[in-house]
Amino acid sequence: MSETSINTTSKKSLKKVFRYQWITGNMNFFLFLSMLAVLYIANGHTADKTIRNINKTQNELKELQYEYKTLKSEVMFKSEESQVLKAAEPLGLKISNETPQRLKLEKQ
C-alpha cells in the first residue's frame, strides 16, 4: 500500500473516532433535547384534551340554556289568566264577580 492510502484510511478512522467522541461528549445535550421534545408533545396532547373539554362544556351549556328558555316560555304561557282559568275549571274554581272586602282591625 502506498502512504497516501494509509493516510486517507487513518484520516477516515480518525474522523469516525472524533464523531463518536463528539456524540458521546454531547450525550447530555441530546438527552435534554429529547426530553424537551417529549414535553412539547405532552403539552400538545394536554392542550387538545383541555380544548375538547371546553367545547363539551360549551355544548352542554347551550343545551341547558335552550332547555331553560323552553321551560320559561312554557311557564309564562301556563301562567296567563286564560290558561289558569282552564286549569282551575275542573276543580270548580271560578273568578268572583264581587269586589273583595277589606277587613279592619280594632284596637284594644
Secondary structure as UniProt FT lines:
FT   HELIX           3..25
FT   HELIX           27..78
FT   HELIX           81..88
FT   HELIX           89..91
//
